[in-house]
Amino acid sequence: MIQIKARNDHFVDRGRMWNLIASAPFGRSLELAVIDEEGLHALIFPCEKGREGWRDAITGVRVDIRPTHWRDWKPGTAQVSSLQDSP
């Protein structure tokens, strides 16, 4: 997990709201957030939801994660945000 997430002390973007993972759409580049033993983290690459699970939107490689929140991927940035903004 350490290799695929950004650290909490990186950039913060509180202007964009997080959505619950149950509402994640198929076939769109999304920024995903996960919760692990170290806290809340946003992945540093876009992912797409598929029938068999999540894939890296750039490489197509399957990503074995259990995200809790999503929002639209903002091209050109890898950012970490607090999930306190989620509904």
C-alpha positions in Angstrom: 0.0 0.0 0.0 2.9 2.4 0.7 3.9 2.4 -3.0 0.5 3.4 -4.3 -0.6 6.2 -2.0 0.5 9.7 -1.3 1.7 10.8 2.1 -0.6 12.8 4.4 1.8 15.7 4.6 1.6 16.4 0.8 -0.9 18.8 -0.8 -4.4 19.4 0.6 -7.3 20.1 -1.6 -10.4 20.8 0.5 -12.4 22.4 -2.3 -13.5 19.1 -3.9 -15.9 16.9 -2.1 -15.5 13.1 -1.6 -18.3 10.7 -2.5 -19.0 7.4 -0.9 -17.5 4.4 -2.8 -20.9 2.8 -3.3 -21.8 5.6 -5.8 -18.6 5.3 -7.9 -19.4 5.2 -11.6 -17.9 2.7 -14.0 -15.5 3.6 -16.8 -14.3 7.0 -15.6 -11.0 8.1 -14.2 -11.4 8.6 -10.4 -9.3 9.6 -7.5 -9.8 7.0 -4.8 -9.2 7.2 -1.0 -8.4 4.4 1.3 -8.2 4.0 5.0 -5.4 1.9 6.5 -3.5 1.6 9.7 -1.7 4.9 9.1 -4.9 6.9 8.4 -6.6 8.3 5.4 -4.9 8.5 2.0 -5.7 9.3 -1.6 -4.1 7.2 -4.3 -1.5 9.0 -6.4 -2.9 7.7 -9.8 -6.3 7.6 -11.4 -8.4 4.4 -11.2 -11.4 3.0 -13.1 -14.1 0.8 -11.7 -14.6 -2.4 -13.8 -16.6 -5.6 -13.5 -13.7 -7.4 -11.9 -12.7 -4.6 -9.5 -10.4 -1.5 -9.8 -7.7 -0.9 -12.4 -5.1 1.8 -12.8 -6.7 4.1 -15.4 -3.3 4.7 -17.1 -1.8 1.2 -17.3 -4.9 -1.0 -17.0 -3.2 -3.1 -14.3 -5.6 -4.5 -11.7 -5.3 -2.7 -8.3 -6.1 -4.8 -5.2 -7.6 -2.1 -2.9 -10.8 -1.5 -0.9 -11.4 2.2 -1.4 -13.8 4.0 0.9 -14.4 7.3 -1.1 -14.0 8.6 -4.6 -14.1 11.9 -6.6 -13.4 12.8 -10.2 -9.7 12.6 -11.1 -8.1 16.1 -11.6 -5.6 15.6 -14.5 -2.0 16.6 -13.8 -2.2 16.5 -10.0 -1.7 13.8 -7.3 -3.2 15.3 -4.2 -4.2 14.1 -0.7 -7.2 15.5 1.1 -9.0 14.9 4.3 -12.1 12.8 4.1 -13.7 15.1 6.5 -15.3 16.8 3.5 -17.2 13.7 2.6 -21.0 13.5 2.8 
